[in-house]
């Protein structure tokens, strides 16, 4: 990946921010450790210097003040390990003993910059005035304190370096892997723009947010692909299925033009043509209606409909029709069932199903309109004892214009069940075709009763 | 009847005007909504036939404006829009009937006659009589030659509609629209089945036969002259 792009990613920037915060906290920790550790060591030195002064005074008290230079020389030798600094001056400011040059007689605690062993050192010291009007400076430059300071600096130096390294490395890895997955989605989208709708965003099976995103995107793509396919299929079917009746219409008109000799014959031919035309227009009407329902132009009314009453009315209206065909139409409808929906569409849905049952069932068939609660769900069904639909055809018959061979000769546009399917979908219900043993049972299950 | 046709498509307008004139109506025609509104407000018509989609002023607004100025001439909407809601919006705007193009001319004529002869505001009538057939809406009783005839509820409504339009041709679609309230074609013979049962009940064994089939158009309830 291009480094500039990497730096521009939000995940990398986020990682840097975290690294910055982390380093800042490390620095605070360092400062506090350093402060407390050196404070403690300095206090130790001050105490030691105090003890040293007391010990020198004690020795002088025993040996006499004039022995002081010798005592100091002796201490210098004995305490070489702590790099001591001594300076003894008389009241006039002349150096009597010690390992540094004479200097003004400053009292109290101080920090001196001294040249020791060829390099400058900061030395903690204390100036005392002696009872015999002299001046004594005691100091020490403990290597332990110096070493400890160095150790603290080195440790934190390494720590910060490693933290920084880890932060940058982590940022690169995290943003790289995230970017790669975003990149995959983007590549898929580009392929789709390039007209390959079969592309899908790869999934890792890690069930993380990226997998969820990929799953949603893939779901959306699947739906779009289905829609595209069905649009292609429908346009194809429309072209085919309208060609046939239009061809017949044309033949009829041409035949009449050539053969009809009397006005009556011509009128008959025209009547036939108009009927043919009406059938074609009806197909168009059904297609339009399906399109309108699918487009959802009509807001689904929120009102609860008494489906029991609606179904009972339909059964009452259509039982004479069934009787005329030598069939019987009966209802097994539980009372007081309601559902949220569009009464006109639901009426048309049930009528289409009843109509199908009547038209595709033979004389003597029994058609049942059912409505019941199955748990929380409301099930409406139309069952017949007709020839039924073989299992492998059940999916197909929902497609526009699809007709079973057995029903090719039956009148109809082949759009009835497509319309039912559209209405079912509009109501977020599910449609299922099953064996009624014998016959067909079409059930519509609504998610919840109103 | 004096009829105003407001239709912008010249061919359709000519077809409508010609056909209605043949039926013996006096027909005027406007090619856009503004002219149509002007004509409808300045002249007296028995019926307006208004296309929903018009240049200038659309049919819906035209009828709303008319109704707002208390002109209650019956309106028949013509439309190519067969949307489920279109019919409802059309009727709510003040239209009295709604016909989707393309339509059979017989259908138009039947609806024109039904609208034109309907005196507005008298639908509260509750007693109808044709020859010796009586229908009493309040008592929900039907009698033929004095004999009470038992009808199913749907048959009763069917007969009521036929009697309200006695002497007029009513089409299958008009019956579906008004008696069944189905605004789509159920394809099965629901109208025919009920009508044949109604016929058996009120005509069988009586003379003359009152429910007549008008070939290529629909049905008509009338006493033969």
Interface residues (C-beta under 8 A of the other chain):
Chain A: X271 X274 X278 X281 X282 X285 X288 X289 X292 X293 X297 X298 X316 X317 X318 X320 X321 X323 X324 X342 X344 X345 X347 X348 X351 X352 X354 X355 X358 X359 X411 X412 X416
Chain B: X82 X83 X84 X85 X102 X104 X152 X153 X154 X180 X182 X183 X184 X185 X186 X187 X188 X189 X190 X193 X194 X196 X197 X216
